[in-house]
Amino acid sequence: MPKIGVIISTTRDTRFGDKVAEWFMSLANERSDLQFELVDLRDYPLPFFNEKSSNLYMPTENAEGQRWQKKVGEFDGYVIVTAEYNHAPSAVLKNALDYAYVEWVRKPVAFVGYGAVGAARAVEQLRQIAVELQMAPIRSAVHIQGGDFMQVYMGEKKLEDLTYLPPLVTSMLDDLVWWANALKTARESQSSAK
Ligand SMILES: Cc1cc2nc3c(=O)[nH]c(=O)nc-3n(C[C@H](O)[C@H](O)[C@H](O)COP(=O)(O)O)c2cc1C
């Protein structure tokens, strides 16, 4: 079964991202065709990237960077839970994406965004970054936005109250499982052919 890393991509002390990730995990764990693991960037305190090169060209020297690469490499695909900071992904997430390369290649990535416009602008940027990392960004996404986001953020509503969201999670994961299986098979057939 494909193993999917669900990445919490903000780390500030008062972040909201972990609440979204936990809600997502409760739905994702109902599936029998994918296996999920929560990966919190707080648990990987990477320094700002200061390597001689991306690990596409040269091994990473920083020990925390190596530990992060090892974790990224365990998965067949990813769901990035993302906020939008000034219409972009968080700097912490971009740094973490830069801190690996070979581990991301030929794997699918899907997005759960939250914010005024459901982090749509950050997700579009992440899709571009994913292509450069030779990933397959999934079309379907989950965007928690507008008044609903604000009400949940202010504690006036729960994510569970937004009953239109679970079908969106299902569509996104249906897409993700197709790509995860297809690319896993392709990666494995390529390595056995060597
Ligand atoms: C530096 C900064 C920039 C932000 N820029 C945006 C933005 O461009 N669009 C948006 O919808 N929300 C923006 N917000 C509000 C975030 O959507 C909100 O704070 C959200 O909870 C951030 O995710 P986090 O709590 O997981 O850090 C910004 C917040 C911060 C801290």
The ligand as an SDF file (V2000), in Angstrom:
LIG
                    3D

 31 33  0  0  0  0  0  0  0  0999 V2000
    3.3790   36.4160    7.7550 C   0  0  0  0  0  0  0  0  0  0  0  0
    1.9310   36.1280    7.4460 C   0  0  0  0  0  0  0  0  0  0  0  0
    1.4310   36.3960    6.1970 C   0  0  0  0  0  0  0  0  0  0  0  0
    0.0960   36.0930    5.8930 C   0  0  0  0  0  0  0  0  0  0  0  0
   -0.3640   36.2930    4.6210 N   0  0  0  0  0  0  0  0  0  0  0  0
   -1.5760   35.7920    4.2760 C   0  0  0  0  0  0  0  0  0  0  0  0
   -1.9810   35.7570    2.9240 C   0  0  0  0  0  0  0  0  0  0  0  0
   -1.2880   36.1990    2.0230 O   0  0  0  0  0  0  0  0  0  0  0  0
   -3.1930   35.2170    2.6290 N   0  0  0  0  0  0  0  0  0  0  0  0
   -4.0210   34.6910    3.5930 C   0  0  0  0  0  0  0  0  0  0  0  0
   -5.0710   34.1760    3.2670 O   0  0  0  0  0  0  0  0  0  0  0  0
   -3.6520   34.7150    4.9010 N   0  0  0  0  0  0  0  0  0  0  0  0
   -2.4620   35.2430    5.2550 C   0  0  0  0  0  0  0  0  0  0  0  0
   -2.0580   35.2210    6.5710 N   0  0  0  0  0  0  0  0  0  0  0  0
   -3.0070   34.7590    7.6000 C   0  0  0  0  0  0  0  0  0  0  0  0
   -2.9590   33.2310    7.6770 C   0  0  0  0  0  0  0  0  0  0  0  0
   -3.8950   32.6840    6.7710 O   0  0  0  0  0  0  0  0  0  0  0  0
   -3.2980   32.7230    9.0810 C   0  0  0  0  0  0  0  0  0  0  0  0
   -2.5180   33.4050   10.0530 O   0  0  0  0  0  0  0  0  0  0  0  0
   -3.0060   31.2370    9.1930 C   0  0  0  0  0  0  0  0  0  0  0  0
   -3.4600   30.7910   10.4470 O   0  0  0  0  0  0  0  0  0  0  0  0
   -1.5150   30.9450    9.0170 C   0  0  0  0  0  0  0  0  0  0  0  0
   -1.2200   29.5800    9.1590 O   0  0  0  0  0  0  0  0  0  0  0  0
   -0.5330   29.0190   10.5060 P   0  0  0  0  0  0  0  0  0  0  0  0
   -1.4500   29.4400   11.6460 O   0  0  0  0  0  0  0  0  0  0  0  0
   -0.5090   27.5420   10.3410 O   0  0  0  0  0  0  0  0  0  0  0  0
    0.8070   29.6500   10.6340 O   0  0  0  0  0  0  0  0  0  0  0  0
   -0.7380   35.5370    6.8910 C   0  0  0  0  0  0  0  0  0  0  0  0
   -0.2090   35.2590    8.1480 C   0  0  0  0  0  0  0  0  0  0  0  0
    1.1130   35.5280    8.4300 C   0  0  0  0  0  0  0  0  0  0  0  0
    1.6600   35.1710    9.7960 C   0  0  0  0  0  0  0  0  0  0  0  0
  1  2  1  0
  2  3  1  0
  2 30  2  0
  3  4  2  0
  4  5  1  0
  4 28  1  0
  5  6  2  0
  6  7  1  0
  6 13  1  0
  7  8  2  0
  7  9  1  0
  9 10  1  0
 10 11  2  0
 10 12  1  0
 12 13  2  0
 13 14  1  0
 14 15  1  0
 14 28  1  0
 15 16  1  0
 16 17  1  0
 16 18  1  0
 18 19  1  0
 18 20  1  0
 20 21  1  0
 20 22  1  0
 22 23  1  0
 23 24  1  0
 24 25  2  0
 24 26  1  0
 24 27  1  0
 28 29  2  0
 29 30  1  0
 30 31  1  0
M  END
$$$$
